Amino acid sequence: MNILIADDEAPARARLAALVNELAPAHQVVAEAANGEQVLAACDQLSVDLVLLDIRMPGMDGIEAALGLAARVDPPAVVFITAYDEHALAAFEANAIDYLLKPVRPERLARALTKASALSSDQQRALDNATSFINASYRGGLLRLTVSEVSVLRADSKYVEVWHPGGIALTEESLRAIEERLPETFLRVHRNALVSPSRIRALQRDSTGKLLLDVEGCSEPIEVSRRHAPEVRALLRSGS
C-alpha cells in the first residue's frame, strides 16, 4: 500500500513512519502532510491507498479532509490517529475504517494496516455506504465492524452487545435502530436479540422448555421467544 501520513507535528509523523516501516516494510510511506489542504493536494498528485490522518491540524482539519476524500470517485482508506477520543462519531461519519488514540500502540496500528490492505475495490466502494457498519467500543478503543463480522446483537441495560470474532463490543445504538438501518440483515429472535441468519446452527429446548439458539461465533445460547420461533424454524428448514 502507498501510505500518506498527516500530522501537524513533524516528530509525530516521523514516529508513525518508523512504526509503519517496522510493522509492514512491504508498505510505502509516499508522502507526509501537515494539514488537510496538503492531504488533498498530495492525493491529487500521487497514488495513495491509505491516509493515516490526525484530526486536529491548523487550517483544514482531518475531518474536513476525510470528507473531501470521501467525495472522490476512488478515495483512499482513512485511519484517524488523534489524542482526542471525542471525535470518534464524526470520524466514522467521515467513513474512516479505524480510529486510533495517541500514543499509537504498535499492535493497534498493525491491525489497522491489515484491515486497510484487506479492502478490495468493491469493499472500498462500500465505505461510501455507512449502513454497512456498526460502530462500537471495545477494550477502551473504538471499532467499526462490518455487518458480516457480527453474529449476535443483544440488548443489555442501556447498551447493545455486539458479538464479533474478537469478542464482545458495546454500542449505544438500539436494536430497533439497527433493524431499521439494516433491513433484512439480521433476524429478530427475541425482544432483546438479533442474530445473523447465516450463523444460525441449531434450535433446541432446554430442561425448562426454553427455546435456545446455537449461533456460530457466540459462546452462549440465545433465547428465542415463542413469537419469533416460527420464523427461526422456517429458516432452519429452508437451509438458507
TORKOL-4160 file (C-alpha; in steps of 0.2 Angstrom, whole numbers, padded with zeros to 4 digits, m for minus):
240
<pt num="1" X="0000" Y="0000" Z="0000"/>
<pt num="2" X="0005" Y="0018" Z="m0003"/>
<pt num="3" X="0003" Y="0027" Z="0013"/>
<pt num="4" X="0001" Y="0046" Z="0017"/>
<pt num="5" X="0004" Y="0052" Z="0035"/>
<pt num="6" X="m0004" Y="0068" Z="0040"/>
<pt num="7" X="0000" Y="0077" Z="0057"/>
<pt num="8" X="0005" Y="0095" Z="0061"/>
<pt num="9" X="0019" Y="0089" Z="0071"/>
<pt num="10" X="0035" Y="0083" Z="0062"/>
<pt num="11" X="0041" Y="0071" Z="0076"/>
<pt num="12" X="0024" Y="0063" Z="0076"/>
<pt num="13" X="0025" Y="0060" Z="0058"/>
<pt num="14" X="0042" Y="0053" Z="0059"/>
<pt num="15" X="0037" Y="0041" Z="0073"/>
<pt num="16" X="0022" Y="0035" Z="0064"/>
<pt num="17" X="0033" Y="0032" Z="0048"/>
<pt num="18" X="0045" Y="0022" Z="0058"/>
<pt num="19" X="0031" Y="0011" Z="0065"/>
<pt num="20" X="0024" Y="0008" Z="0048"/>
<pt num="21" X="0042" Y="0003" Z="0041"/>
<pt num="22" X="0044" Y="m0008" Z="0056"/>
<pt num="23" X="0027" Y="m0017" Z="0056"/>
<pt num="24" X="0024" Y="m0018" Z="0037"/>
<pt num="25" X="0040" Y="m0015" Z="0027"/>
<pt num="26" X="0030" Y="m0020" Z="0011"/>
<pt num="27" X="0020" Y="m0004" Z="0013"/>
<pt num="28" X="0027" Y="0013" Z="0007"/>
<pt num="29" X="0025" Y="0030" Z="0015"/>
<pt num="30" X="0024" Y="0040" Z="m0001"/>
<pt num="31" X="0021" Y="0057" Z="0007"/>
<pt num="32" X="0018" Y="0067" Z="0023"/>
<pt num="33" X="0006" Y="0082" Z="0026"/>
<pt num="34" X="0004" Y="0095" Z="0040"/>
<pt num="35" X="m0014" Y="0100" Z="0037"/>
<pt num="36" X="m0029" Y="0095" Z="0027"/>
<pt num="37" X="m0025" Y="0105" Z="0012"/>
<pt num="38" X="m0009" Y="0096" Z="0010"/>
<pt num="39" X="m0018" Y="0080" Z="0011"/>
<pt num="40" X="m0030" Y="0084" Z="m0003"/>
<pt num="41" X="m0015" Y="0091" Z="m0014"/>
<pt num="42" X="m0005" Y="0075" Z="m0011"/>
<pt num="43" X="m0019" Y="0064" Z="m0016"/>
<pt num="44" X="m0021" Y="0074" Z="m0032"/>
<pt num="45" X="m0003" Y="0071" Z="m0037"/>
<pt num="46" X="0000" Y="0053" Z="m0030"/>
<pt num="47" X="m0007" Y="0036" Z="m0029"/>
<pt num="48" X="m0012" Y="0034" Z="m0011"/>
<pt num="49" X="m0021" Y="0019" Z="m0004"/>
<pt num="50" X="m0021" Y="0024" Z="0014"/>
<pt num="51" X="m0021" Y="0040" Z="0024"/>
<pt num="52" X="m0015" Y="0040" Z="0042"/>
<pt num="53" X="m0024" Y="0056" Z="0047"/>
<pt num="54" X="m0023" Y="0067" Z="0063"/>
<pt num="55" X="m0039" Y="0076" Z="0067"/>
<pt num="56" X="m0033" Y="0092" Z="0075"/>
<pt num="57" X="m0022" Y="0102" Z="0062"/>
<pt num="58" X="m0021" Y="0120" Z="0058"/>
<pt num="59" X="m0032" Y="0126" Z="0043"/>
<pt num="60" X="m0042" Y="0112" Z="0036"/>
<pt num="61" X="m0043" Y="0098" Z="0050"/>
<pt num="62" X="m0043" Y="0080" Z="0047"/>
<pt num="63" X="m0062" Y="0078" Z="0047"/>
<pt num="64" X="m0064" Y="0090" Z="0033"/>
<pt num="65" X="m0050" Y="0082" Z="0024"/>
<pt num="66" X="m0058" Y="0065" Z="0026"/>
<pt num="67" X="m0075" Y="0071" Z="0019"/>
<pt num="68" X="m0066" Y="0079" Z="0004"/>
<pt num="69" X="m0058" Y="0062" Z="0001"/>
<pt num="70" X="m0074" Y="0053" Z="0003"/>
<pt num="71" X="m0082" Y="0063" Z="m0011"/>
<pt num="72" X="m0069" Y="0057" Z="m0024"/>
<pt num="73" X="m0073" Y="0044" Z="m0036"/>
<pt num="74" X="m0059" Y="0032" Z="m0030"/>
<pt num="75" X="m0055" Y="0038" Z="m0012"/>
<pt num="76" X="m0041" Y="0031" Z="m0001"/>
<pt num="77" X="m0045" Y="0022" Z="0015"/>
<pt num="78" X="m0043" Y="0033" Z="0030"/>
<pt num="79" X="m0037" Y="0029" Z="0048"/>
<pt num="80" X="m0039" Y="0043" Z="0061"/>
<pt num="81" X="m0025" Y="0045" Z="0073"/>
<pt num="82" X="m0028" Y="0058" Z="0087"/>
<pt num="83" X="m0026" Y="0061" Z="0105"/>
<pt num="84" X="m0044" Y="0066" Z="0107"/>
<pt num="85" X="m0057" Y="0052" Z="0108"/>
<pt num="86" X="m0072" Y="0064" Z="0107"/>
<pt num="87" X="m0071" Y="0065" Z="0089"/>
<pt num="88" X="m0075" Y="0046" Z="0086"/>
<pt num="89" X="m0093" Y="0048" Z="0079"/>
<pt num="90" X="m0088" Y="0062" Z="0067"/>
<pt num="91" X="m0073" Y="0051" Z="0062"/>
<pt num="92" X="m0084" Y="0036" Z="0057"/>
<pt num="93" X="m0097" Y="0048" Z="0049"/>
<pt num="94" X="m0082" Y="0053" Z="0038"/>
<pt num="95" X="m0080" Y="0035" Z="0033"/>
<pt num="96" X="m0064" Y="0031" Z="0042"/>
<pt num="97" X="m0060" Y="0012" Z="0043"/>
<pt num="98" X="m0052" Y="0014" Z="0060"/>
<pt num="99" X="m0049" Y="0026" Z="0074"/>
<pt num="100" X="m0033" Y="0025" Z="0084"/>
<pt num="101" X="m0028" Y="0035" Z="0100"/>
<pt num="102" X="m0011" Y="0043" Z="0103"/>
<pt num="103" X="0001" Y="0036" Z="0108"/>
<pt num="104" X="m0002" Y="0023" Z="0095"/>
<pt num="105" X="0001" Y="0006" Z="0101"/>
<pt num="106" X="0011" Y="m0005" Z="0088"/>
<pt num="107" X="m0002" Y="m0019" Z="0089"/>
<pt num="108" X="m0017" Y="m0007" Z="0085"/>
<pt num="109" X="m0008" Y="0001" Z="0070"/>
<pt num="110" X="m0004" Y="m0017" Z="0064"/>
<pt num="111" X="m0022" Y="m0021" Z="0065"/>
<pt num="112" X="m0027" Y="m0005" Z="0056"/>
<pt num="113" X="m0015" Y="m0008" Z="0042"/>
<pt num="114" X="m0021" Y="m0026" Z="0040"/>
<pt num="115" X="m0039" Y="m0020" Z="0039"/>
<pt num="116" X="m0034" Y="m0007" Z="0026"/>
<pt num="117" X="m0024" Y="m0019" Z="0015"/>
<pt num="118" X="m0038" Y="m0032" Z="0015"/>
<pt num="119" X="m0050" Y="m0020" Z="0007"/>
<pt num="120" X="m0054" Y="m0025" Z="m0011"/>
<pt num="121" X="m0060" Y="m0012" Z="m0023"/>
<pt num="122" X="m0078" Y="m0017" Z="m0020"/>
<pt num="123" X="m0076" Y="m0016" Z="m0001"/>
<pt num="124" X="m0068" Y="0001" Z="m0003"/>
<pt num="125" X="m0083" Y="0007" Z="m0013"/>
<pt num="126" X="m0094" Y="0000" Z="0001"/>
<pt num="127" X="m0086" Y="0013" Z="0013"/>
<pt num="128" X="m0097" Y="0026" Z="0005"/>
<pt num="129" X="m0112" Y="0017" Z="0012"/>
<pt num="130" X="m0111" Y="0020" Z="0031"/>
<pt num="131" X="m0126" Y="0007" Z="0034"/>
<pt num="132" X="m0113" Y="m0007" Z="0031"/>
<pt num="133" X="m0105" Y="m0004" Z="0048"/>
<pt num="134" X="m0109" Y="m0005" Z="0066"/>
<pt num="135" X="m0099" Y="0007" Z="0077"/>
<pt num="136" X="m0094" Y="0000" Z="0094"/>
<pt num="137" X="m0082" Y="0002" Z="0109"/>
<pt num="138" X="m0071" Y="m0012" Z="0114"/>
<pt num="139" X="m0057" Y="m0013" Z="0127"/>
<pt num="140" X="m0056" Y="0006" Z="0129"/>
<pt num="141" X="m0055" Y="0008" Z="0110"/>
<pt num="142" X="m0067" Y="0011" Z="0096"/>
<pt num="143" X="m0072" Y="m0002" Z="0082"/>
<pt num="144" X="m0080" Y="0000" Z="0066"/>
<pt num="145" X="m0087" Y="m0018" Z="0062"/>
<pt num="146" X="m0094" Y="m0023" Z="0045"/>
<pt num="147" X="m0111" Y="m0032" Z="0047"/>
<pt num="148" X="m0103" Y="m0048" Z="0040"/>
<pt num="149" X="m0092" Y="m0049" Z="0056"/>
<pt num="150" X="m0107" Y="m0048" Z="0068"/>
<pt num="151" X="m0115" Y="m0064" Z="0074"/>
<pt num="152" X="m0127" Y="m0058" Z="0088"/>
<pt num="153" X="m0133" Y="m0041" Z="0094"/>
<pt num="154" X="m0141" Y="m0042" Z="0111"/>
<pt num="155" X="m0148" Y="m0028" Z="0122"/>
<pt num="156" X="m0140" Y="m0027" Z="0139"/>
<pt num="157" X="m0146" Y="m0012" Z="0150"/>
<pt num="158" X="m0143" Y="0004" Z="0141"/>
<pt num="159" X="m0130" Y="m0004" Z="0129"/>
<pt num="160" X="m0131" Y="m0017" Z="0115"/>
<pt num="161" X="m0118" Y="m0031" Z="0115"/>
<pt num="162" X="m0110" Y="m0034" Z="0098"/>
<pt num="163" X="m0103" Y="m0052" Z="0096"/>
<pt num="164" X="m0089" Y="m0052" Z="0084"/>
<pt num="165" X="m0073" Y="m0063" Z="0081"/>
<pt num="166" X="m0063" Y="m0053" Z="0093"/>
<pt num="167" X="m0075" Y="m0054" Z="0107"/>
<pt num="168" X="m0090" Y="m0043" Z="0113"/>
<pt num="169" X="m0090" Y="m0025" Z="0109"/>
<pt num="170" X="m0104" Y="m0012" Z="0115"/>
<pt num="171" X="m0114" Y="0000" Z="0105"/>
<pt num="172" X="m0126" Y="0014" Z="0111"/>
<pt num="173" X="m0137" Y="0011" Z="0095"/>
<pt num="174" X="m0153" Y="0002" Z="0099"/>
<pt num="175" X="m0158" Y="m0014" Z="0092"/>
<pt num="176" X="m0173" Y="m0006" Z="0084"/>
<pt num="177" X="m0162" Y="0007" Z="0076"/>
<pt num="178" X="m0150" Y="m0006" Z="0069"/>
<pt num="179" X="m0165" Y="m0016" Z="0062"/>
<pt num="180" X="m0172" Y="m0001" Z="0053"/>
<pt num="181" X="m0155" Y="0004" Z="0047"/>
<pt num="182" X="m0150" Y="m0013" Z="0041"/>
<pt num="183" X="m0167" Y="m0021" Z="0035"/>
<pt num="184" X="m0166" Y="m0040" Z="0032"/>
<pt num="185" X="m0148" Y="m0041" Z="0038"/>
<pt num="186" X="m0152" Y="m0048" Z="0055"/>
<pt num="187" X="m0166" Y="m0059" Z="0061"/>
<pt num="188" X="m0176" Y="m0054" Z="0077"/>
<pt num="189" X="m0177" Y="m0069" Z="0088"/>
<pt num="190" X="m0182" Y="m0061" Z="0104"/>
<pt num="191" X="m0186" Y="m0043" Z="0110"/>
<pt num="192" X="m0168" Y="m0041" Z="0116"/>
<pt num="193" X="m0159" Y="m0051" Z="0102"/>
<pt num="194" X="m0155" Y="m0050" Z="0084"/>
<pt num="195" X="m0144" Y="m0063" Z="0075"/>
<pt num="196" X="m0135" Y="m0066" Z="0058"/>
<pt num="197" X="m0146" Y="m0078" Z="0049"/>
<pt num="198" X="m0131" Y="m0086" Z="0041"/>
<pt num="199" X="m0123" Y="m0090" Z="0058"/>
<pt num="200" X="m0138" Y="m0100" Z="0065"/>
<pt num="201" X="m0134" Y="m0118" Z="0068"/>
<pt num="202" X="m0147" Y="m0126" Z="0078"/>
<pt num="203" X="m0163" Y="m0123" Z="0089"/>
<pt num="204" X="m0165" Y="m0133" Z="0104"/>
<pt num="205" X="m0176" Y="m0134" Z="0120"/>
<pt num="206" X="m0168" Y="m0134" Z="0137"/>
<pt num="207" X="m0175" Y="m0143" Z="0153"/>
<pt num="208" X="m0186" Y="m0129" Z="0157"/>
<pt num="209" X="m0194" Y="m0128" Z="0140"/>
<pt num="210" X="m0185" Y="m0113" Z="0134"/>
<pt num="211" X="m0180" Y="m0112" Z="0116"/>
<pt num="212" X="m0162" Y="m0109" Z="0114"/>
<pt num="213" X="m0152" Y="m0105" Z="0098"/>
<pt num="214" X="m0135" Y="m0110" Z="0094"/>
<pt num="215" X="m0126" Y="m0097" Z="0084"/>
<pt num="216" X="m0109" Y="m0098" Z="0076"/>
<pt num="217" X="m0097" Y="m0085" Z="0084"/>
<pt num="218" X="m0107" Y="m0084" Z="0100"/>
<pt num="219" X="m0102" Y="m0094" Z="0116"/>
<pt num="220" X="m0119" Y="m0093" Z="0124"/>
<pt num="221" X="m0136" Y="m0099" Z="0118"/>
<pt num="222" X="m0148" Y="m0086" Z="0113"/>
<pt num="223" X="m0166" Y="m0087" Z="0119"/>
<pt num="224" X="m0179" Y="m0087" Z="0106"/>
<pt num="225" X="m0196" Y="m0081" Z="0110"/>
<pt num="226" X="m0212" Y="m0090" Z="0106"/>
<pt num="227" X="m0217" Y="m0075" Z="0095"/>
<pt num="228" X="m0201" Y="m0077" Z="0084"/>
<pt num="229" X="m0199" Y="m0096" Z="0084"/>
<pt num="230" X="m0209" Y="m0100" Z="0068"/>
<pt num="231" X="m0198" Y="m0088" Z="0058"/>
<pt num="232" X="m0182" Y="m0097" Z="0065"/>
<pt num="233" X="m0189" Y="m0114" Z="0062"/>
<pt num="234" X="m0194" Y="m0109" Z="0044"/>
<pt num="235" X="m0176" Y="m0103" Z="0041"/>
<pt num="236" X="m0168" Y="m0119" Z="0048"/>
<pt num="237" X="m0180" Y="m0129" Z="0037"/>
<pt num="238" X="m0176" Y="m0119" Z="0021"/>
<pt num="239" X="m0157" Y="m0122" Z="0024"/>
<pt num="240" X="m0154" Y="m0104" Z="0020"/>
